Amino acid sequence: MFSQGQIVFGVLFFIAFAIIIGFMYRKDLKIHKRFYSGSLWVLVAFIAFIMSIVCIKTFL
């Protein structure tokens, strides 16, 4: 389905992309901690809301 060159390009692109994303995240870590300090609670509330919808749908 894919040629050998396409597979090699895909793997190298993924590795380079992951390295760049990791480097940029480490670079902006102080900014993330300052501006997104309460975002974990938003995620927890969202997951709880989705779980409650699933429970209501399942039991009713």
TAQUI-V776273 format. One record per helix or strand of 2 or more residues. SS is the DSSP state (A for helix, B for strand). FROM is the first residue (numbers start at 1). TO is the last residue. If there is no record, write none. Layout:
ss & from & to
SS & FROM & TO
SS & FROM & TO
//
This chain:
ss & from & to
A & 4 & 27
A & 29 & 35
A & 39 & 59
//
